[in-house]
Amino acid sequence: MSLFSKRYYSSARLLFASLLLILLLFILLSLLFYHRLQQAQQIVSNVAEQAVPAVLESSQVHDKVKELNLQSELLRDAISQAARARASQQISQIIVQISSLDHQQYVQHQYQQQRLQLIADEARSLDMLIAERLVLQQHNKKWLDKLSQLQQQSQQLTDTITSQPWLLHYSGLLRDITALYSIDRLYNLRQSRTELNNALAINQQMLKQLHNTEQQTALELSQQLITALLSEQGILALREAELSNIAKATGKANFLRSLVTDYASETELNAYQSAASLMQLSQQSSTALERQNQFSFALALAAILLLLAIMFYTQKRVIKRLKLLNEKVLAGSGFDDDDRLFASNDEIADIARSFTQYSNTVAAQQTALERQSLTDGLTGIANRRHFDSQLHSAVAMAKRMQQPLAVILLDVDHFKAYNDSYGHLAGDDTLKAIADTLANTLQRQIDLVARYGGEEFACVLPNTSPDQAFKMAEQLRLDVLALMLPHHASPTAGFITISLGIACLLPGQDISDKVLLNQADKALYQAKNQGRNCCVMV
């Protein structure tokens, strides 16, 4: 009896110990499960409170940096003081906006602030150079007007001066001086200076051969030409200053672009490091959770069904969704097409929606910026940047396919006089009307019409023969004339007219897009010399 009681007691103790062990295991598993949930919540909180703000902050800085690059290019290419001032003001505002961002990782660091200050200083230096260039261009325009007056005066002296060699030589001097404005290098300008000095010396010798009655008039014209060319503020001095300014501005703009690009790279690196740190923490937490799962499974031999149910729920609803979210974030893909992330309305779903909204916003901003960078803000047609890119591609395609290609450059006749008479707002409306007319006339999808600059437009006509190009140019001229836009200040006609220059690339020719464009520009110049409101093909 005592042995039985002892055995029974032993069985009771074993049963009690087993029950107590199961209870302890259940309590331990409950604590472990609670700890796992706390870790999962911490991961979600870290992603929601750190990852999302960091990514959004990086996006804001990146967008501002892209906008800063765009405004820097607009400043560099400014064609008026108003455009320069507008671009400079935009750059200052963007730098202030970047500096005002609150995220310490990106802009509050002293080194980043110094970089921003350096960018601001370089932008101001570039602004001063552009302002100086615009002033020089204004002075050069006045000298061009003076050369035109001298040309007219020399033509009026045909009956007064019987020495045709001197008149021809004087006209040649005027052409050579006018050609100085097409020179884009200081070395070539200085070479031209030497040649012009020699030509002036020859002119002086020819003056001595004139009759006394003719010599006074010719001497006066020659003196005006020498003053215009060689005075302290003359054509050569101003042109040399302008070319030097352009070289400095180009270097300054390139340096500014490098500074902005470096700043953007550093902000992206900071964002990447922040995200990488958070991802490492998430991976470590995930690894710890997996080890706890294995340990929990070993302890849950007596309560496997309950523990498996809990583990299945946690694995499906939390861990897998976090891993899926992690994969989506790393891949940069959208979340709308995956219902697993929205199985529960919780922090993970909120993060997925935030990332979706962020991705859509960035895509929309990128599309808007690309469209803005390729479209002329006033007329709504392609801008100079888009035209240059399309012309380069069209020339390459024409050479490869052995097809003809035509380029048309056109200019609104006497547009400055139109602005002076009707005002700049009317001038803008006229440019819009002309742009719409050109776009409607060029009905092929492969054709391109762009605003080349100011009152100049350009067209690219792929697979177009010279005859077809001339007909199309004439049609453009007639369509613009058909608008019947009054222009009482025009000596050409009482309405708005255009002059067109045409250049063609024929199959088998091997010329670059720049050469083709230069040919069209020469043709346009000939059209203007022939009285405007006409088409000229080279």
PyMOL commands that set and color helices and strands:
alter all, ss='L'
color gray80, all
select helices_A, chain A and resi 2-76+81-99+104-108+110-156+164-182+186-208+212-230+235-299+304-331+339-342+347-374+384-401+415-422+424-441+466-482+513-529
alter helices_A, ss='H'
color red, helices_A
select strands_A, chain A and resi 405-412+448-453+456-462+498-505+535-537
alter strands_A, ss='S'
color yellow, strands_A
deselect
rebuild
show_as cartoon
